[in-house]
Structure formats: C-alpha cells, structure tokens
Amino acid sequence: MGISTHVLDVSRGRPAAGVRVVLERRSSDGGGDGWRRLGEGATDDDGRVAALLPGGVALEAGVHRITFALGEWFAARGVDAFYPEAAIAFHVRHPGEHHHVPLLLSPFGYSTYRGS
C-alpha cells in the first residue's frame, strides 16, 4: 500500500496547499544520520499528498518519518510561526495496510493522528 497525508490550517479553517513534505525511513544499517529519503512532494489545493512513495517503491515495515516544512509555508504567507518544521515519526508494522498521517497546524502548534 502506501503513505499519504492531509494538512489543514486550523487557524484559517482551510486546507494548507503547498506545504513541502519529505518521507524517510530509519536505516537499519546505522549509516549517515540514520534516515533514508524515500519520497517528497507538496500538498495540493486540498492540502493532500495522496502518495508519498514513488511508483514502484514498496512500503516496508519499520520506523518512518514525515517532515513538514511549516516555517517556510507560513513565511510565504507573511505569518510569523513558532515551529520551522514538524517531524512526525511513526511505526509501520503492517506494510500491506495504507498509512495516512494527517497534520492539523497553526502558527503556534500542531497535532497529528493515524488517519484512514
């Protein structure tokens, strides 16, 4: 299956279009900083990235991380924000399932949960 996300700006009550998003997987070999980039994208007009894994790349079990570039997104809108990024790490235990990681954000906070 895959990994998707949906970002909503709760301070405006609107989808957050154009947020840069990076998906990584923790390396088991311990090389580098411990993370290997798998995919990236930007949220669409509805605040979604439907598939963060590139075509042909299978989802594997292990710890993954999605990093959302919040500071640059808010700065582009002239908003002073506290968090430059939100890095959400989560465990994929069943690679055959779809994993949806939504993000609710505002200039001074964010929250997430496992979506469907």
C-alpha positions in Angstrom: 0.0 0.0 0.0 1.3 3.5 0.7 1.6 6.5 2.8 -0.5 9.7 2.4 -1.1 12.9 4.3 -3.5 15.7 4.6 -2.6 19.1 6.1 -5.2 21.6 7.4 -4.5 25.0 8.7 -6.9 25.2 11.7 -6.2 28.9 12.2 -7.9 29.6 8.9 -10.2 26.6 8.7 -8.7 25.7 5.3 -6.5 23.1 3.6 -2.8 24.0 3.6 -1.8 23.9 0.0 1.8 24.0 -1.0 3.4 22.5 2.2 6.7 20.8 1.3 6.7 17.2 2.7 9.5 14.7 2.9 9.1 10.9 3.7 12.1 9.0 5.2 12.7 5.5 6.6 15.1 4.8 9.5 18.1 2.9 8.2 18.8 -0.4 9.7 22.5 -0.2 8.8 23.1 2.9 11.1 24.8 4.8 8.2 24.7 8.5 7.9 22.2 10.3 10.1 20.1 7.1 10.3 17.4 8.2 7.8 17.0 7.4 4.1 14.8 9.6 1.9 12.0 7.7 0.2 9.9 10.4 -1.4 8.8 14.0 -1.3 6.1 16.3 -2.5 3.9 19.3 -1.8 0.3 19.3 -0.7 -2.2 20.0 -3.4 -5.1 22.6 -3.3 -7.0 20.3 -0.9 -3.9 20.0 1.4 -3.2 16.4 0.4 -0.4 14.3 -0.8 -2.0 11.1 -2.0 1.1 9.0 -2.4 4.5 9.9 -0.8 6.2 6.7 -2.0 7.3 6.9 -5.6 5.8 4.4 -8.1 7.5 1.0 -7.9 8.7 1.5 -4.3 7.2 -0.9 -1.8 6.3 0.1 1.7 8.5 -1.8 4.2 8.0 -2.4 7.9 10.0 -0.1 10.2 10.1 3.4 11.6 9.2 6.2 9.1 9.2 9.9 9.4 7.3 12.6 7.6 8.8 16.1 7.9 6.5 19.1 7.1 8.2 22.4 6.2 6.0 24.7 8.3 8.2 27.7 8.7 8.7 28.3 5.0 5.0 27.7 4.3 3.9 30.3 6.9 6.7 32.7 5.9 5.4 32.6 2.3 2.1 33.8 3.7 3.6 36.6 5.8 2.8 34.7 9.1 5.3 34.6 11.9 5.3 30.9 13.1 7.0 29.2 16.1 7.8 25.8 14.5 10.1 25.7 11.5 9.1 22.1 10.8 7.1 19.2 12.2 8.8 15.8 12.0 6.4 13.0 12.7 7.9 9.6 13.3 5.7 6.5 13.2 6.0 2.7 13.1 4.8 0.8 10.0 4.1 -2.7 11.4 1.8 -3.9 8.6 3.2 -2.8 5.2 0.1 -4.2 3.4 -2.1 -1.5 5.0 -2.4 2.1 3.9 -0.9 4.6 6.4 -2.5 8.1 6.4 -0.8 10.7 8.6 -2.8 13.9 8.8 -1.4 17.2 10.3 -3.5 19.9 11.9 -1.4 23.1 12.1 -1.5 26.7 13.3 1.3 29.2 13.6 2.0 28.2 17.2 1.0 24.5 17.4 0.3 21.3 15.5 -1.2 17.9 16.1 -1.4 14.6 14.3 -3.1 11.2 14.5 -3.3 8.0 12.4 -6.0 8.6 9.8 -7.7 6.2 7.5 
